[in-house]
């Protein structure tokens, strides 16, 4: 169960750390697991090294965790130190901190927002554990490892690309290695709320709010309470068959509750108390479901006016701060969106929290991208882990409407079809109050454009990635999509084309803003009147780093953004904004 930290007061370990690249992977024998002395190169010690040997004047050690590159954390390593921009491999990070435990604290956890891609973590020479996956949070219980006064934490980051990883070794975005999100120490009582979940269902004029809490250290006498102060609601949660889980529900009237929506993103404080521990979160009450080929929010059909985006900022890589997050929502709002696709991996949790405040529905996904090893059981375990870590992090975000399990995977692969079907059920077992989707391909047949992916039968909503007018066909070919008015709702999860900001020419000249704008005119006209299409999220909000893209107009960037990497608007931005303005008037 993911440790709930956001509403707690924590000790931040953000700031200056020491970083040491280890291209030849030599330093494992210095700091890693104890090994046989006979297996070590001359001059290497089998004992971990924390500091230079004070008995040696001008200690000549080549590796010292107190004397690396000084880098800011969170950060992308290659952006902090440009000479390592294209580096992939091991980097050791270290810093010291004072023990934050106070008299009324019983337990402490070391929590990382994300480390890309693998992380091994030590505290005061004791290995805490490892984590794989570059975009989701993880934590370790450090109660017994903390010592009085100064403590030292060491992280071995490995951003090498792995064939059996998720994502695997081939992606169409940049591999930003580093401790890309915040690090903190969380202190809690012996009995504490590890996490809680709020679910909303509508039943006629009633709003049913169900609350589940997972409590560590609870004994037979532990009471667990929940409250919604603004609505004068208090309830005692009941222990379930699982010793750690407690549940309860409140039945409210629609007259007393403002349901969360893009037009009115109302949030309420929900608090959960167990013994001496109390946590709270700002939660919106809303219901999202499908009926026929439509998506419904709070019982009303909604057409999703969206845009896709990567998590990246020029000069910062993937280490976004709150100003970066706010800037993205300024662009999204200016476009007239009520929806965004956070591709192709979990973005910082600040994005979903800001979306809650701004009233923007979200598609969130894990990087099961292209050709991962679906048949490998270890990969399947990693797949479930990343889904679980994302869902348990964001399951209280009203903005999150869709969990996506995959992007552009081969629907002729029977192993893929079996595993993805299993992942749909796994997601629903964690959270059945949101829609499950995937970004798929459509097929061209003699009758037109059809969905032939067997995964459609398992999904609540089908995403289609298509690039008519750019890689193939004409820009308005989606008018030939063979709609099924009662079929599964369909979202255009990607569409668009590339343009270099400031390059102008005729509408039939590739890489010009005019060419890109013309694609958007054809695409938007083609999807506007299709009954099965419930929205779109063109690719993409802004240009982003992509090693595959190396022609004279790209030079390492995917240029499909309606903004460039510096936020300068291309003509397609205005075409999309005008289309969404018209759609909003029709709604």
C-alpha positions in Angstrom: 0.0 0.0 0.0 1.5 3.3 -1.1 2.3 5.6 1.9 0.2 8.7 2.0 2.5 11.6 2.6 1.1 14.7 0.9 -1.1 16.0 3.8 1.5 15.4 6.4 4.2 17.6 7.7 7.5 16.1 6.5 11.2 16.8 6.7 12.3 17.7 3.2 15.6 16.3 1.9 15.4 18.5 -1.2 18.4 20.8 -1.7 22.0 20.2 -2.5 23.2 16.6 -2.7 26.5 15.2 -3.9 26.5 13.2 -7.2 29.2 11.0 -8.6 28.8 9.3 -12.0 30.0 5.7 -12.1 30.2 4.8 -15.8 32.3 1.7 -15.3 30.2 0.5 -12.3 33.4 0.2 -10.1 32.1 1.8 -6.9 29.7 -0.9 -6.0 32.6 -2.7 -4.3 33.3 0.4 -2.3 29.8 1.2 -1.1 27.7 -1.8 -2.1 27.2 -5.2 -0.6 30.2 -6.6 1.3 32.2 -8.9 -0.9 35.2 -11.2 -0.5 38.5 -9.2 -0.2 40.1 -11.5 -2.7 37.6 -10.4 -5.4 38.4 -6.7 -5.1 40.9 -4.8 -7.2 44.0 -3.5 -5.5 43.2 -0.6 -3.1 39.5 -1.4 -2.8 37.9 -2.1 0.6 35.2 -4.6 1.2 33.7 -2.2 3.9 31.5 0.7 2.9 33.2 4.0 2.8 31.3 7.0 4.3 34.1 9.6 4.6 37.8 10.0 3.9 40.3 8.4 6.2 41.1 11.2 8.7 44.4 9.5 9.5 45.7 10.1 6.0 46.8 13.6 5.2 45.4 14.7 1.8 43.5 11.4 1.4 43.8 10.5 -2.3 40.6 8.5 -2.5 39.0 8.6 -6.0 35.5 8.2 -4.7 34.1 10.1 -1.8 30.4 10.6 -1.2 31.1 14.0 0.4 33.0 15.3 -2.6 31.0 14.8 -5.8 29.3 17.3 -8.1 27.0 19.5 -6.1 23.5 19.2 -7.6 20.1 20.4 -6.7 17.5 17.7 -5.8 15.0 17.2 -7.3 16.6 17.5 -10.7 17.5 15.8 -13.9 21.2 14.8 -13.6 22.1 15.6 -17.2 20.4 19.1 -17.1 22.2 20.0 -13.8 25.6 18.9 -15.3 25.4 19.5 -19.1 28.5 17.5 -19.9 26.6 14.4 -18.7 23.4 15.3 -20.7 23.5 12.0 -22.7 24.9 9.9 -19.9 23.1 6.6 -19.1 24.2 4.4 -16.3 25.0 4.6 -12.6 25.2 7.8 -10.6 25.7 7.8 -6.8 23.8 10.5 -4.8 24.4 11.3 -1.2 23.6 13.9 1.5 23.5 14.1 5.3 20.6 15.2 7.5 19.7 15.4 11.1 17.4 12.8 12.7 13.9 14.3 12.6 12.3 12.0 15.1 10.8 13.8 18.1 9.5 12.4 21.4 6.0 11.8 20.2 7.1 10.1 16.9 7.4 6.3 16.8 8.2 5.5 13.2 9.9 7.1 10.2 9.9 6.5 6.5 12.2 7.7 3.7 10.1 8.5 0.7 11.1 9.3 -2.9 8.7 10.9 -5.4 10.5 9.2 -8.3 14.0 8.1 -9.3 14.6 7.2 -13.0 15.0 4.3 -13.6 16.3 2.0 -10.9 17.3 3.0 -7.3 19.2 1.2 -4.6 19.1 3.1 -1.2 21.3 2.9 1.9 21.0 4.7 5.2 24.0 4.9 7.5 25.5 1.9 5.6 22.4 -0.3 5.8 20.8 -1.2 2.5 17.1 -0.3 2.7 16.1 -1.8 -0.6 15.6 -1.3 -4.3 13.0 0.1 -6.6 12.4 -0.2 -10.3 10.3 2.3 -12.3 11.2 5.9 -13.0 7.9 7.7 -12.4 6.2 6.5 -9.3 6.8 7.0 -5.5 8.3 4.5 -3.1 9.3 4.5 0.5 11.3 2.6 3.1 10.8 2.2 6.9 13.9 3.7 8.4 12.9 3.7 12.1 15.6 1.3 13.1 18.3 2.7 10.8 18.1 6.4 12.0 20.7 7.4 14.5 21.1 10.3 16.8 22.5 13.5 15.2 23.8 13.2 11.6 22.6 10.6 9.2 23.8 9.9 5.7 21.6 8.6 2.8 23.1 7.2 -0.4 21.2 6.4 -3.6 22.6 4.6 -6.5 20.5 5.7 -9.5 20.7 3.7 -12.8 19.0 5.2 -15.8 20.2 2.6 -18.3 17.5 1.4 -20.6 16.5 -2.2 -20.2 15.0 -4.6 -22.7 12.9 -6.2 -19.9 12.0 -2.8 -18.3 8.8 -0.7 -18.4 9.3 1.2 -20.6 11.8 -1.0 -22.4 14.9 0.1 -24.2 13.1 1.9 -27.1 10.9 4.9 -26.4 10.1 8.0 -28.4 10.9 10.4 -25.5 14.1 11.4 -23.7 15.5 9.3 -20.9 15.9 11.9 -18.2 17.9 10.2 -15.4 18.0 11.5 -11.8 16.1 11.9 -8.6 13.5 13.8 -10.5 11.0 14.4 -7.6 11.2 15.3 -4.0 12.7 13.3 -1.2 11.4 13.5 2.3 11.4 11.8 5.7 7.9 11.1 7.1 7.4 10.6 10.8 4.2 8.9 12.2 2.9 7.5 15.4 3.0 3.7 16.1 -0.6 3.5 14.8 -1.0 5.5 11.7 -3.1 5.9 8.5 -1.0 4.5 5.7 -3.5 5.6 3.0 -7.2 6.2 2.4 -9.5 6.2 -0.5 -12.7 8.3 -1.2 -15.2 7.0 -3.8 -18.4 8.6 -5.0 -21.5 7.1 -6.5 -24.8 8.8 -7.4 -28.0 7.0 -6.5 -31.0 9.1 -7.6 -30.9 12.2 -5.5 -28.3 10.7 -3.1 -24.6 11.2 -3.2 -23.0 8.2 -1.6 -19.4 8.9 -0.3 -17.5 5.7 0.6 -14.3 6.0 2.6 -11.7 3.2 3.0 -8.7 3.6 5.3 -5.7 1.3 5.7 -4.2 1.6 9.2 -0.9 0.2 10.3 -0.4 -0.8 14.0 -4.1 -0.9 14.8 -5.1 -3.1 17.8 -8.5 -4.3 18.8 -9.3 -1.1 20.6 -8.3 1.2 17.7 -11.1 3.4 16.4 -10.9 4.9 13.0 -13.1 8.0 12.2 -13.7 10.0 9.1 -15.2 13.4 8.6 -16.2 16.0 6.0 -16.3 19.2 8.2 -17.9 21.5 5.5 -20.8 19.1 5.3 -21.1 18.3 9.0 -20.4 14.7 8.3 -18.7 12.4 10.9 -18.6 8.6 10.7 -16.8 5.7 12.4 -15.2 3.3 10.0 -15.6 -0.4 10.5 -12.8 -2.9 10.4 -13.1 -5.3 7.5 -11.9 -8.9 7.1 -8.5 -7.4 6.4 -7.0 -6.4 9.7 -5.6 -3.1 8.2 -8.7 -2.0 6.3 -11.6 0.1 7.7 -14.6 1.3 5.7 -17.7 3.4 6.0 -20.0 5.6 4.0 -22.0 8.8 4.2 -25.2 9.3 2.2 -25.7 13.0 1.3 -28.3 14.9 -0.7 -27.5 16.4 -4.0 -28.9 19.6 -2.6 -26.1 19.9 0.0 -23.2 18.8 -2.1 -21.6 20.6 -5.0 -20.4 17.9 -7.3 -17.0 18.4 -8.8 -17.0 19.3 -12.5 -14.9 21.4 -15.0 -17.5 24.2 -14.5 -17.4 24.0 -10.7 -14.3 22.1 -9.4 -15.5 22.1 -5.8 -13.2 20.4 -3.3 -14.0 19.3 0.3 -11.7 18.5 3.2 -11.9 14.8 4.1 -10.1 13.8 7.3 -9.3 10.4 8.7 -8.2 9.8 12.3 -6.8 6.6 13.8 -5.6 6.9 17.4 -3.2 9.8 17.6 -2.8 10.1 13.9 -4.9 12.3 11.6 -4.6 13.0 7.9 -6.7 15.0 5.5 -7.0 15.7 1.8 -8.9 18.0 -0.5 -11.3 15.8 -2.5 -13.9 16.4 -5.1 -17.1 14.3 -5.2 -18.1 13.2 -8.7 -19.0 10.1 -10.7 -17.7 9.2 -14.1 -19.2 6.4 -16.2 -20.1 5.3 -19.7 -23.4 4.6 -21.3 -23.5 3.4 -24.9 -20.9 5.4 -26.8 -21.0 8.4 -24.4 -18.9 9.3 -21.4 -20.9 10.8 -18.5 -19.8 13.0 -15.6 -22.3 13.3 -12.8 -25.0 11.8 -15.0 -24.5 14.3 -17.9 -22.7 13.5 -21.2 -19.4 15.3 -21.7 -17.3 15.8 -24.8 -13.6 15.8 -23.8 -11.8 18.8 -25.3 -8.2 17.8 -24.6 -4.5 17.9 -25.4 -1.7 15.5 -24.6 1.6 16.5 -23.0 4.9 15.2 -21.8 6.5 16.0 -18.4 9.4 18.2 -19.4 10.7 21.7 -19.1 13.4 23.3 -21.3 16.6 23.3 -19.2 15.1 21.3 -16.3 14.3 18.0 -17.9 11.6 16.2 -15.8 12.1 18.0 -12.5 9.1 20.3 -12.7 8.4 22.9 -10.0 5.1 24.5 -9.1 5.6 27.4 -11.6 6.1 24.8 -14.4 2.9 23.1 -13.4 0.9 26.3 -13.3 2.3 27.4 -16.7 1.0 24.2 -18.3 -2.5 24.7 -16.9 -2.4 28.3 -18.2 -1.8 26.9 -21.7 -4.4 24.1 -21.3 -7.0 26.6 -20.1 -6.2 29.1 -22.9 -6.8 26.3 -25.4 -10.3 25.8 -24.0 -9.6 22.3 -22.7 -11.6 20.4 -20.1 -9.3 17.4 -20.4 -5.6 16.4 -20.7 -3.7 13.2 -21.4 -0.6 12.9 -19.2 1.6 10.8 -21.5 3.3 8.3 -21.5 4.1 7.6 -17.8 2.9 9.0 -14.4 3.6 12.7 -14.2 4.3 14.5 -10.9 1.4 14.3 -8.5 1.3 18.1 -8.5 -0.3 17.9 -12.0 -3.3 16.0 -10.7 -3.7 18.2 -7.7 -3.6 21.3 -9.9 -6.1 19.6 -12.3 -8.4 19.1 -9.3 -8.3 22.9 -8.6 -8.6 23.9 -12.3 -11.4 21.5 -13.3 -9.4 19.6 -15.9 -10.2 15.9 -16.3 -7.1 13.6 -16.8 -6.0 10.5 -18.5 -3.1 9.0 -16.6 -1.0 6.0 -17.7 1.9 3.8 -17.1 4.7 3.3 -19.7 3.6 0.0 -21.1 4.8 1.4 -24.4 5.3 -0.4 -27.7 7.1 -3.7 -27.3 7.6 -4.6 -23.7 8.1 -8.3 -22.8 4.5 -9.1 -22.1 5.2 -12.8 -21.7 7.9 -12.3 -19.0 6.4 -13.0 -15.5 8.9 -10.6 -13.9 7.8 -7.9 -16.3 4.1 -8.6 -15.5 4.9 -8.1 -11.8 6.7 -4.8 -12.6 3.6 -3.9 -14.7 1.3 -4.4 -11.7 3.6 -2.6 -9.4 3.7 0.5 -11.5 -0.1 0.5 -11.9 -0.6 0.0 -8.2 1.8 2.8 -7.3 0.2 5.3 -9.6 -3.4 4.4 -8.7 -2.8 4.4 -4.9 -1.1 7.8 -5.3 -3.9 9.5 -7.2 -7.1 7.6 -6.4 -8.4 10.6 -4.5 -8.0 13.0 -7.4 -11.4 14.0 -8.8 -9.7 15.1 -12.0 -8.4 11.6 -12.8 -11.1 10.0 -14.9 -9.2 7.4 -17.0 -6.5 4.9 -16.1 -4.6 3.9 -19.3 -2.8 0.6 -19.3 -0.8 0.7 -22.6 0.2 2.8 -25.6 0.5 1.5 -29.2 1.0 -2.2 -28.5 0.5 -4.9 -31.2 -3.1 -6.2 -31.1 -2.1 -9.2 -33.3 0.1 -10.4 -30.4 -1.9 -13.0 -28.5 0.3 -12.8 -25.4 -0.2 -9.0 -25.4 -4.0 -9.5 -25.7 -4.1 -11.9 -22.7 -1.9 -9.9 -20.4 -3.6 -6.5 -21.2 -7.0 -8.1 -20.5 -5.6 -9.3 -17.1 -4.3 -5.8 -16.4 -7.7 -4.3 -17.0 -9.1 -6.5 -14.3 -6.2 -5.7 -12.0 -6.9 -2.0 -12.4 -10.6 -2.5 -11.7 -9.7 -4.5 -8.6 -7.8 -1.5 -7.3 -10.2 1.2 -8.4 -13.5 0.5 -10.1 -14.8 4.1 -10.0 -12.8 5.3 -13.0 -12.7 4.3 -16.6 -10.0 1.9 -18.0 -8.6 2.7 -21.4 -5.6 2.2 -23.7 -4.2 4.0 -26.7 -4.7 1.6 -29.6 -4.5 1.6 -33.3 -7.4 1.5 -35.8 -7.4 -0.5 -39.0 -8.2 0.5 -42.5 -10.7 -1.9 -44.2 -12.7 -1.9 -47.4 -15.5 -0.4 -45.3 -13.4 2.4 -43.8 -11.6 2.8 -40.5 -12.5 0.3 -37.8 -11.3 -0.8 -34.4 -10.2 -4.5 -34.7 -8.2 -4.6 -31.4 -9.8 -7.4 -29.3 -8.9 -5.4 -26.2 -11.9 -3.2 -27.0 -14.2 -5.8 -25.4 -12.4 -5.3 -22.0 -12.0 -1.5 -22.0 -14.5 1.2 -20.9 -13.1 3.7 -23.4 -10.9 3.0 -26.5 -8.2 5.5 -27.4 -7.1 5.7 -31.1 -3.7 7.1 -32.1 -3.9 8.2 -35.7 -1.9 10.6 -37.9 -3.9 11.1 -41.0 -2.5 13.9 -43.0 1.0 13.5 -41.5 2.3 10.0 -41.9 -0.4 8.7 -44.2 -3.7 9.6 -45.8 -5.6 12.9 -45.8 -6.1 15.1 -42.8 -9.9 14.5 -42.7 -9.8 10.7 -43.2 -11.3 10.1 -39.7 -14.7 11.0 -41.3 -14.5 7.4 -42.6 -14.4 5.9 -39.1 -17.2 3.3 -39.0 -19.0 4.5 -36.0 -21.2 2.3 -33.8 -23.6 4.6 -32.0 -24.0 2.1 -29.1 -20.4 1.0 -29.2 -17.5 1.6 -26.8 -16.8 5.3 -26.4 -13.8 6.4 -28.5 -11.3 9.1 -27.8 -8.7 10.3 -30.3 -5.7 9.9 -28.0 -3.2 11.2 -30.6 -3.3 13.0 -33.8 -1.5 15.9 -35.4 1.7 16.7 -37.3 5.0 18.5 -37.0 6.0 22.1 -37.5 9.1 24.2 -36.7 8.0 27.3 -34.9 8.6 30.3 -37.1 8.9 28.3 -40.4 6.2 29.6 -42.8 5.2 28.6 -46.3 2.2 27.1 -48.2 -0.2 24.8 -46.5 1.2 21.8 -48.5 4.8 22.4 -47.4 5.8 20.1 -44.6 7.3 21.4 -41.3 5.6 24.8 -41.8 3.2 26.2 -39.3 0.7 26.4 -42.1 0.9 22.7 -42.9 0.4 21.7 -39.3 -2.5 24.2 -39.0 -4.2 22.6 -42.0 -3.9 19.1 -40.5 -5.7 20.5 -37.4 -8.5 22.0 -39.6 -9.1 18.7 -41.4 -8.9 16.6 -38.2 -11.2 18.7 -36.2 -13.8 18.9 -39.0 -13.7 15.1 -39.4 -14.3 14.2 -35.7 -16.9 16.9 -34.9 -20.0 15.0 -36.0 -19.1 11.4 -35.2 -21.4 10.0 -32.6 -19.0 7.4 -31.2 -16.1 9.9 -30.7 -16.3 11.3 -27.2 -13.4 13.7 -27.4 -9.8 14.1 -28.5 -6.3 14.9 -27.2 -4.1 15.9 -30.1 -0.4 15.3 -30.0 0.9 17.5 -28.4 1.0 20.6 -26.2 4.6 21.5 -26.7 7.7 20.2 -28.5 9.7 17.7 -26.4 13.1 16.0 -26.5 13.1 12.8 -28.6 16.4 11.1 -29.7 14.7 9.5 -32.7 14.0 12.8 -34.3 17.1 14.1 -36.0 16.2 15.7 -39.4 17.1 19.4 -40.0 13.8 20.7 -38.5 13.9 18.6 -35.3 17.5 17.9 -34.1 16.5 15.8 -31.2 13.0 17.3 -30.7 9.6 16.0 -31.6 8.0 19.1 -33.3 4.4 18.1 -33.1 3.7 20.6 -30.3 1.2 23.4 -30.8 3.8 25.3 -28.8 7.5 25.0 -29.1 9.6 24.0 -26.2 9.8 27.6 -25.0 6.0 28.1 -25.0 5.8 30.1 -28.3 2.5 29.5 -30.1 2.2 27.9 -33.5 -0.7 28.5 -35.8 -2.2 25.1 -34.9 -2.7 26.4 -31.3 -5.2 29.0 -32.5 -7.0 26.5 -34.8 -7.5 24.1 -31.9 -8.5 26.8 -29.6 -11.2 28.1 -32.1 -12.5 24.5 -32.5 -12.8 24.0 -28.8 -14.5 27.4 -28.4 -17.1 26.3 -30.9 -17.5 22.9 -29.2 -18.0 24.6 -25.9 -20.8 26.8 -27.3 -22.5 23.7 -28.7 -22.3 22.0 -25.3 
